[in-house]
Amino acid sequence: MVVFMEVLEKTIEKIKSQSLRDALAVQSSVVVSPISDPLAHTVVDASIGYYGQKLQLTKSMILHKQIALVSPHLDAVYIVSPNVRLETEDLKESDRHLIEFAQVDIEFKHGDKEKFIPFMEDLMVRIFDGVKKECGEELERFGRSELEIPKRPFKRFEMKKAVPNYGRTPREAEAALSEGEGQMFWLLDHVREFYDREEPRGYYHNYDLILPEGYGEVASGAEREHEHEKILKKIAERGQKPKEFGMFTALAERGLLSRTVGAGFGVERLVRYLCGVKEIEQVVPFAKKPATPSLL
């Protein structure tokens, strides 16, 4: 466990220090603080009443990032955010899901995926290179001394072509590609939440970064919706209500949201792959798994 924590600590240091800060320096970025975020994920409701307010545990910083970039003084933001997602019982046996985890969230203003994807590839290369240099002894203990630094550009696969070529469902296709590919790759065009930008013909400008060796998804991102009428339409299509996203929809109505692009990646999932560990609960102490009794 001590060795896992050393790798985790150094990975976070690498993320928070030169790798992420250097990569974002040209974007005039600042760090924002985590706040509650109501999302459309299928999770157990974790809202609470607090002095007349309904508060949510932070599940993701997606809407927060878009709101932060309303400021005319910011071109990009990032945060290392503690997240809580009370996942449902169907993920109980998953080897990559925790209900408490750390996520690095990044967002650019006035960008698109062709700007953001190369940035993420560069960031991953920096992190892998830094961890290999600084954690060589620890990686050797796990038999990962030969861990390869990813080569750019990463391969890209479209989900609509991955299904049925690699599996009958998106989950099956992702798993098959993850097992078969030799290094991390992109899986594009997923039918997802209202805030991912969608073309009229049904193409989603979103992307997941998938690890090889069967480790699966480590990052997820998209170009974002910012037009009020389109946001309302997509919220309604998903059986949600605009008031659930009050400040976000109010800013959209006033035309204050910018077209942004971003992603978030899980720190524990990345460390899990770097160490070559299959069970994510081995990466952190007192891990909390979906629908599973916790020690603390």
Buried (B, 14 or more C-beta within 10 A) or exposed (E): EEBBBBBBEBBBBBBBEEBBEEBBEEBEBBEBEBBBBBBBEEBEEBEEEEEEEEEBBBBBBBBBBBBBBBEEEBBBBBBBBEBBBBBEEEBEEBBBBBBBBBBBBBBBBEBBBEEBBEBBBBBBBBBBBBBBEBBEEBBEEBEBEEBEBBEEEBBEBEBBEBBEEBBEEBEBBBBBBBEEBEBBBBBBBBEBBBBBBBEEEEEBBBBBBBBBBBBBBBBBBBBBBBEBEBBBEBBEEEEBEBEBBEEBBEBBBEEBBBBBBBBBBBBBBBBBBBBEBEEBBBBBEEBBBBBEEEEE
